[in-house]
């Protein structure tokens, strides 16, 4: 449920409503728009059956939220959210790009990738320290050693860093090094893990599951937000369909659909979606044109030698070409993509 305050209501009236709700054991979330203030009510609403909230001064109306995801719903918060990751804002006017290797292989490889993506305009360095792979015999990542390399790369370049976490232990370790947690597609419905990153209060990038519906994806975000962490960014990374020409099928339609259902920012990962580097550029253009707030791109100094996802990784030269293209598209959409030169 949400409580819509009157346009001319006073701050004291909003506080009084919140006090009543909290005295009944309910949680509140205040969203101040340009014209009205909305109070989101969290908890068992049946305790309000005998409390005439709608008659309190300043209250215009009570609106039930019919979606199973409440905190993530656009009804709960009509205006788009902007997630601030240590000064970099996702969901605002600027297009955000996260780029780097699928797996951290060595300090030299990571530093070379970091310098390249920074030069092209990326704001985030992405890299896998923990690599949950389909095969148990595939490279599983450098774990904390890789995280230390990420922190060093951040110190050298100023890039924010994002990496996947796969367990409570990895959260505890990664929290010391990274700016943003990533929940991978295979863990989208690992509800225990979602609650744990929700408790951490560190921003979370939530990838869509391999075969997840949009509603399931948003309910996964709800698990994180229900623990008090509203700093969630969604990532469309392709879903499994009957098509075999590409690794997955990038659901471009999911971007505007998500924008209509939730206030959370959404980015796209065309690298995992297609599995082939030559399709990453056109899909990146399509995602931004469809309204995505950013991209996650795999970039490797030498894709042929990559220990993970080489066929879908761009060279630094190809990534620079992509960034220049995104810069042009952003201008057409009255958005920005700032290429930060050294």
C-alpha positions as CSV (number, residue, x, y, z in Angstrom):
1,X,0.0,0.0,0.0
2,X,1.0,3.6,-0.6
3,X,-0.4,6.7,1.0
4,X,-0.5,9.7,-1.3
5,X,-0.3,13.0,0.5
6,X,-2.0,16.1,-0.9
7,X,0.1,18.5,-3.0
8,X,-0.2,21.2,-0.4
9,X,0.4,19.0,2.6
10,X,2.9,20.0,5.2
11,X,6.0,18.1,6.3
12,X,4.6,17.8,9.8
13,X,1.6,16.0,8.5
14,X,3.7,13.5,6.6
15,X,5.7,12.9,9.8
16,X,2.5,12.4,11.8
17,X,1.3,9.7,9.4
18,X,4.7,8.0,9.6
19,X,4.6,8.1,13.4
20,X,1.2,6.4,13.4
21,X,2.4,3.7,10.9
22,X,5.5,3.0,12.9
23,X,3.6,2.8,16.2
24,X,1.7,-0.1,14.6
25,X,4.9,-1.9,13.7
26,X,4.8,-1.0,10.0
27,X,7.8,0.2,8.0
28,X,7.7,3.4,6.0
29,X,9.5,4.6,2.9
30,X,9.0,8.2,1.9
31,X,9.3,9.2,-1.8
32,X,9.2,13.0,-2.4
33,X,8.2,13.8,-6.0
34,X,8.0,17.2,-7.7
35,X,4.4,17.6,-6.8
36,X,3.4,15.1,-4.2
37,X,4.9,13.0,-1.4
38,X,4.2,9.3,-1.3
39,X,4.5,7.1,1.8
40,X,5.2,3.4,1.1
41,X,3.8,1.2,3.8
42,X,5.8,-2.0,4.5
43,X,4.4,-4.9,6.5
44,X,1.1,-6.4,7.4
45,X,-1.5,-3.9,6.3
46,X,-4.4,-5.6,8.2
47,X,-3.3,-3.7,11.3
48,X,-4.7,-0.6,9.5
49,X,-8.2,-2.0,9.3
50,X,-9.4,0.0,12.3
51,X,-7.2,3.0,11.8
52,X,-8.7,5.7,9.5
53,X,-5.4,6.9,8.0
54,X,-7.3,8.4,5.0
55,X,-8.9,10.9,7.4
56,X,-5.7,12.2,8.8
57,X,-4.7,15.8,7.8
58,X,-2.8,16.0,4.6
59,X,-3.7,12.6,3.3
60,X,-5.3,12.5,-0.2
61,X,-5.8,8.7,-0.7
62,X,-4.6,5.2,0.0
63,X,-3.6,3.1,-3.0
64,X,-3.1,-0.7,-2.8
65,X,-0.1,-2.2,-4.7
66,X,-1.3,-5.2,-6.6
67,X,2.1,-6.4,-7.8
68,X,3.9,-9.1,-5.7
69,X,7.0,-6.9,-5.7
70,X,6.1,-3.8,-3.6
71,X,9.3,-1.8,-3.0
72,X,10.5,-2.3,-6.6
73,X,7.1,-1.3,-8.1
74,X,6.6,2.0,-9.9
75,X,3.4,2.4,-8.0
76,X,5.5,2.5,-4.8
77,X,7.9,5.1,-6.3
78,X,6.7,6.7,-9.5
79,X,9.9,8.7,-10.2
80,X,12.9,6.8,-11.5
81,X,15.6,6.0,-9.0
82,X,19.2,6.9,-9.4
83,X,21.7,4.6,-7.7
84,X,24.8,6.4,-6.5
85,X,27.9,4.1,-6.5
86,X,30.5,6.2,-4.7
87,X,29.8,9.2,-6.9
88,X,28.9,7.5,-10.1
89,X,25.1,7.8,-10.7
90,X,23.3,5.0,-12.5
91,X,19.8,5.9,-13.8
92,X,20.4,9.6,-14.4
93,X,21.1,11.4,-17.7
94,X,24.5,9.9,-18.2
95,X,25.0,6.5,-19.8
96,X,27.1,4.3,-17.6
97,X,29.5,1.6,-19.0
98,X,31.0,-1.3,-17.0
99,X,33.8,-3.0,-18.8
100,X,36.6,-5.5,-18.3
101,X,37.5,-9.2,-18.5
102,X,35.1,-11.9,-17.7
103,X,37.7,-13.5,-15.4
104,X,40.7,-11.9,-13.6
105,X,43.6,-13.9,-14.8
106,X,46.6,-11.9,-13.7
107,X,47.6,-8.5,-12.4
108,X,49.1,-7.5,-15.8
109,X,46.0,-8.6,-17.7
110,X,43.6,-6.7,-15.4
111,X,45.7,-3.5,-15.4
112,X,46.0,-3.5,-19.2
113,X,42.2,-3.9,-19.5
114,X,41.5,-1.3,-16.9
115,X,43.7,1.3,-18.6
116,X,42.0,0.6,-21.9
117,X,38.4,0.8,-20.7
118,X,39.2,3.9,-18.7
119,X,40.6,5.6,-21.8
120,X,37.5,4.7,-23.8
121,X,35.2,6.2,-21.3
122,X,34.0,3.4,-19.0
123,X,33.2,4.4,-15.4
124,X,33.4,0.9,-13.9
125,X,35.9,-2.0,-14.2
126,X,34.2,-5.3,-14.1
127,X,36.0,-8.6,-13.5
128,X,35.3,-12.0,-12.1
129,X,37.2,-13.1,-9.0
130,X,34.6,-15.8,-8.2
131,X,33.5,-17.7,-11.3
132,X,30.6,-20.1,-11.0
133,X,31.0,-22.1,-14.3
134,X,28.8,-24.7,-15.9
135,X,31.7,-27.1,-15.8
136,X,33.4,-27.8,-12.5
137,X,36.7,-28.2,-14.5
138,X,36.6,-24.7,-15.9
139,X,38.7,-21.8,-14.4
140,X,36.9,-20.8,-11.2
141,X,38.7,-17.5,-10.5
142,X,41.5,-16.1,-8.3
143,X,39.1,-15.2,-5.5
144,X,40.6,-12.7,-2.9
145,X,43.9,-12.4,-4.9
146,X,41.8,-11.2,-7.8
147,X,39.9,-8.7,-5.6
148,X,43.2,-7.3,-4.5
149,X,44.2,-6.7,-8.1
150,X,40.8,-5.0,-8.6
151,X,41.5,-2.6,-5.7
152,X,45.0,-1.8,-7.2
153,X,43.4,-1.2,-10.6
154,X,40.9,1.2,-9.0
155,X,43.8,3.1,-7.3
156,X,45.6,3.4,-10.6
157,X,42.6,4.4,-12.8
158,X,39.9,5.8,-10.5
159,X,37.4,3.3,-11.9
160,X,34.7,2.0,-9.7
161,X,34.7,-1.8,-9.4
162,X,32.0,-4.4,-9.6
163,X,32.4,-8.1,-9.2
164,X,30.1,-11.1,-8.7
165,X,29.6,-12.7,-5.2
166,X,28.4,-16.2,-4.9
167,X,28.2,-16.9,-1.1
168,X,28.1,-15.3,2.3
169,X,31.8,-15.8,2.6
170,X,32.6,-14.1,-0.7
171,X,30.4,-11.2,0.3
172,X,32.4,-10.7,3.5
173,X,35.7,-10.8,1.5
174,X,34.6,-8.7,-1.5
175,X,33.0,-6.0,0.7
176,X,36.5,-4.8,1.6
177,X,37.5,-4.2,-2.0
178,X,34.5,-3.5,-4.3
179,X,32.1,-0.7,-4.9
180,X,29.2,-2.8,-6.1
181,X,28.2,-6.4,-5.8
182,X,27.0,-8.4,-8.8
183,X,24.5,-11.3,-8.5
184,X,24.9,-13.5,-11.5
185,X,22.2,-15.1,-13.6
186,X,22.6,-18.5,-12.0
187,X,22.0,-17.0,-8.5
188,X,19.1,-14.7,-9.3
189,X,16.8,-16.9,-7.3
190,X,19.3,-17.8,-4.6
191,X,17.1,-16.1,-2.0
192,X,19.5,-16.5,0.9
193,X,22.2,-14.8,-1.1
194,X,19.8,-12.0,-2.1
195,X,19.0,-11.3,1.5
196,X,22.6,-11.2,2.4
197,X,23.5,-8.6,-0.1
198,X,20.4,-6.7,1.0
199,X,21.8,-6.6,4.5
200,X,25.2,-5.3,3.2
201,X,23.8,-1.9,2.1
202,X,26.4,-1.9,-0.8
203,X,24.9,-1.3,-4.3
204,X,23.8,-4.4,-6.1
205,X,23.8,-5.3,-9.8
206,X,21.1,-8.0,-10.3
207,X,21.3,-10.0,-13.5
208,X,18.3,-11.6,-15.0
209,X,18.2,-15.4,-14.6
210,X,18.7,-17.7,-17.6
211,X,14.9,-18.4,-18.0
212,X,13.4,-15.9,-15.6
213,X,10.3,-13.9,-16.3
214,X,10.3,-10.2,-15.7
215,X,8.1,-10.7,-12.7
216,X,10.5,-13.3,-11.2
217,X,13.4,-10.9,-11.8
218,X,11.6,-8.0,-10.1
219,X,10.7,-10.3,-7.1
220,X,14.4,-11.2,-6.8
221,X,15.1,-7.4,-6.6
222,X,12.4,-7.3,-3.9
223,X,14.3,-9.8,-1.8
224,X,17.3,-7.4,-1.7
225,X,15.2,-4.3,-1.1
226,X,13.1,-6.0,1.7
227,X,16.3,-6.0,3.8
228,X,16.6,-2.3,3.5
229,X,19.0,-2.0,0.5
230,X,17.2,0.0,-2.2
231,X,20.4,0.5,-4.3
232,X,19.6,-2.1,-6.9
233,X,20.4,-2.0,-10.6
234,X,18.9,-4.5,-13.0
235,X,20.8,-6.1,-15.8
236,X,19.3,-7.8,-18.9
237,X,21.8,-10.3,-20.0
238,X,19.9,-12.5,-22.4
239,X,17.6,-15.4,-21.8
240,X,17.6,-19.0,-22.9
241,X,15.3,-19.6,-25.9
242,X,15.1,-22.2,-28.7
243,X,17.5,-20.1,-30.8
244,X,21.1,-21.5,-31.2
245,X,22.6,-18.9,-33.5
246,X,23.7,-16.9,-30.4
247,X,24.6,-17.9,-26.8
248,X,21.3,-16.4,-25.4
249,X,18.6,-14.1,-26.8
250,X,18.9,-10.5,-25.7
251,X,15.4,-9.4,-24.7
252,X,15.4,-5.8,-25.9
253,X,11.7,-5.6,-25.2
254,X,12.5,-6.2,-21.5
255,X,14.1,-2.8,-21.2
256,X,11.0,-0.6,-21.9
257,X,8.8,-3.2,-20.1
258,X,11.0,-2.9,-17.0
259,X,11.0,0.8,-17.2
260,X,7.2,0.7,-17.2
261,X,7.0,-1.5,-14.1
262,X,9.8,-0.4,-11.8
263,X,11.7,2.7,-10.8
264,X,15.0,0.8,-10.7
265,X,17.7,1.5,-13.3
266,X,18.4,-1.1,-15.9
267,X,21.5,-1.9,-18.0
268,X,22.2,-4.5,-20.7
269,X,24.9,-7.0,-21.1
270,X,25.1,-7.8,-24.8
271,X,28.3,-9.8,-24.4
272,X,26.7,-12.6,-22.5
273,X,23.5,-12.3,-24.5
274,X,25.1,-13.0,-27.8
275,X,28.3,-14.9,-27.0
276,X,29.9,-13.5,-30.1
277,X,32.0,-10.3,-30.2
278,X,30.8,-9.2,-33.6
279,X,27.2,-8.8,-32.4
280,X,28.1,-6.8,-29.3
281,X,28.2,-3.4,-31.0
282,X,24.8,-3.5,-32.7
283,X,23.1,-4.9,-29.6
284,X,24.7,-2.2,-27.5
285,X,23.2,0.4,-29.8
286,X,19.8,-1.2,-29.7
287,X,19.8,-1.4,-25.9
288,X,20.7,2.2,-25.4
289,X,18.1,3.2,-28.0
290,X,15.5,1.1,-26.1
291,X,16.2,3.1,-22.9
292,X,18.9,1.2,-21.1
293,X,20.8,3.3,-18.5
294,X,24.1,1.6,-19.3
295,X,26.0,-1.4,-20.6
296,X,28.2,-4.1,-19.3
297,X,30.8,-5.1,-21.9
298,X,33.5,-7.8,-21.8
299,X,36.9,-6.5,-22.8
300,X,40.1,-8.4,-22.9
301,X,43.6,-7.4,-24.0
302,X,43.9,-10.6,-26.0
303,X,40.6,-12.4,-26.3
304,X,42.2,-15.4,-28.1
305,X,44.1,-16.3,-24.9
306,X,41.2,-15.6,-22.4
307,X,40.5,-18.2,-19.8
308,X,36.8,-17.4,-19.9
309,X,34.5,-16.0,-22.6
310,X,37.1,-15.1,-25.2
311,X,34.7,-15.4,-28.2
312,X,32.4,-12.7,-26.8
313,X,35.1,-10.3,-25.6
314,X,36.0,-7.1,-27.4
315,X,39.6,-6.0,-27.9
316,X,40.4,-2.5,-26.5
317,X,40.2,-1.1,-30.1
318,X,36.8,-2.5,-30.7
319,X,35.6,-1.3,-27.3
320,X,36.8,2.2,-28.1
321,X,34.7,2.0,-31.3
322,X,31.7,1.0,-29.3
323,X,32.1,3.9,-26.9
324,X,32.3,6.4,-29.7
325,X,29.1,4.9,-31.2
326,X,27.3,5.1,-27.8
327,X,28.4,8.7,-27.5
328,X,26.6,9.5,-30.7
329,X,23.4,7.6,-29.8
330,X,23.3,9.2,-26.3
331,X,23.3,12.7,-27.9
332,X,20.3,11.8,-30.1
333,X,18.3,10.7,-26.9
334,X,19.2,13.8,-24.9
335,X,21.5,11.7,-22.7
336,X,25.2,11.9,-22.1
337,X,28.2,9.6,-22.4
338,X,31.3,11.3,-21.2
339,X,34.6,10.0,-22.6
340,X,37.1,10.8,-19.9
341,X,40.6,11.2,-21.4
342,X,43.7,10.9,-19.3
